Amino acid sequence: MALYGASTEYVLHSLLWLVDHPEPVSSLDLAQMQGIPPAFMAKLLPRLEKAGLVRAAEGLRGGYQLARPAGQVSVLDVVEATEGRKTLFNCQEIRGRCALFGQTPPEWAQRGVCSIHAAMLRAEQAMRAELAQTTLADLAQGVRNKAPTAFADEARLWFEERAKTRKTGRVRQKKRTAAP
């Protein structure tokens, strides 16, 4: 079972599009660019806004943009805004349930932190440290290094075209037919 799910992946990929795109991008466009359910994306972005990672711009050309430079947004910031703070391991204190102990485990068996729990805590600290030092700018640079040079231009043009073709924002009026 994964510690972090699809929400984290969707959000991180979406934020990568915002790194080099200074204009607001709609949640629908972010979702459609990546084949993500639009309703799911629309539910996730307000969490990031609440955490101060993105800001929303209203209007026809509204959408989301990074609230601070990509180099100042860590992967850990995004993970915690998306999923909350999760622990890697939840110790059940099984060490005190050994059948040899009867009803009352000896003091030595429960002294200090369980060695299994301690190992899991160290692993969690290492993971959190890695996520905290990796920024959106780092991830975006990895994509830039991998993708052909023209890809960034294609993406920029795709988002620009989508912004141009949005509805006018006027409420469509139903045609009324005259009553006989």
N, C-alpha and C positions, 0 to 999 in steps of 0.2 A: 504494500500500500504506500502510495506517495505521501510525503509530508505536505507538499504544496501541490495544488491541483491545476486544472485548466485555467482557473481565474488568474493565477499568477502568470502563466505563460501568455495568455491573451493580453493582459495589461502590459507586460514588458514589451511584447512585440508591437503593441499599439504605440507605446511611448517612444519606441525607436523611430517611428515615422515622424514624430513631433520634434526630434532632436534637430534636424536640418530644415524644418519647415516652420518658419516664423509666423505664418498666418494661421488663424484658428482652423481646425479640421473637425468636421462633424463626426459624432460617434457613429453615424450610419456609414460614412465613408471609411472610417477606420475599420469597422466591422467588415464591410464588403471588400475592402482591399485584401483582407486576410482570410475571407471565408469563415468568419466568426458570426454566430447568431447576433443580429443587431440588438435585440432586446437584452441579451446578456451583457453586451458591451455598454449599453445605456445604463445598466444597473451598476456596473463597475466604476465608471468614470467619476460619478459623484463621490465615491469613497476617496479617490485620489484628490479630488478638489477639497474635500473636508480636511485631508491631511496636508494641504498646502503644496502638493506636487504639481497640480495643473490648475489652470484657471479657465473659467468658462466665459466665452464672449457670446452675447446674444445677438439676434438679428439674422437676416438672410445669409450673411456670410459668417455667421457665428460658428462656434464649435469650441474645441479645447486646444490649449497650447500650454507648454511647460511654464510653470510659475517661477522657476529659477533655472539657471544654467544647468545643462546636462551633467557637467562635471561636479555639481553640488547635489545631485540626486543619486543616492546609493541604491543598489538592488535591494538591500535590506529595508530601506525606506519604503520602497514599492511593495515588497512582500508583506510588510506589516500593515500598510495601508489597505492592501487588498484582502489579506486573510486574517489579520490580527496577529498577535504574538502567540506563536505555537511553540510548545516544547517538543523536543525530539523524543523524549522518553518519559513515561509516567510510572515511576517505581511503585510497585504494589506491596513492598516489604515482605516478600515471600520468604526471605531468609529466616523470619521468626516462626514460620509454620512447619518446620521440619518435624516429621513424625517422632523422631528420637527425643524431641524436647518436651513432649507431653503438652500440658495446658500452659506451661510457663517457660518461655525460652530463657536460656541463661543470659546474663548481662553481656558477656563477650560476643554473643551472636548478633546482638543488635547495636553494639557500640559503633559510633561513627557512621559515616556514610557507607552504604553498601558498595562494594568494589565494582559491581556491575553498573550501579547508578553513577558512580564516579566516572567510569569510562564513558558513559553516555553523556554526562555533563561536559566532559572535555571535548567530545566530538561535536556537541552542540555549540560550544564556545568557538571552536575552530570554524565551523560552518558559518556562524553569525559574523565572525571576524572577516571571512572571505567575502560574504555578501555586503558587509559594511564598507569594505575598501574598493569594491567594484562599483563603478558608476555607470549611468546611462551613456555617458561619453565614451567610456571604455567599450561597452557593448556595441555602440554605433560604429566606433572605429574598427572593430572586428568585422562588422558587416561591410564597411567600406573596403577593407583589405581583401575581402573575399569576392565581392560582387564586381562585375565588369563596370568600368567607368560610366557607361551610358545608362546603367540601371538607375542611378540617383536622379538623372534628368528625366527618365521615363516616369518615375514615381512622382516627381514634382509636377510634371505636366498632367499626370492623371488626376492628382488632387486639385490642381488649378482648374482643369476642365470641369470637374465635379462641382466646384464652387460656382463656376459661371452658369451652370445649367440648373441650379436649384430653383425651385418655384419662386414666384414673385412675392409670396407671402400674403397675398390678398386672399381673403376667404372666398372660396368659390360659391357663387350663388346658384341655387337650383333654379332651373328654368321653370317659370310658372306658366302654366297654361290657363288661358281664360276659361272661366266656368261657363258652360252653355246657358 
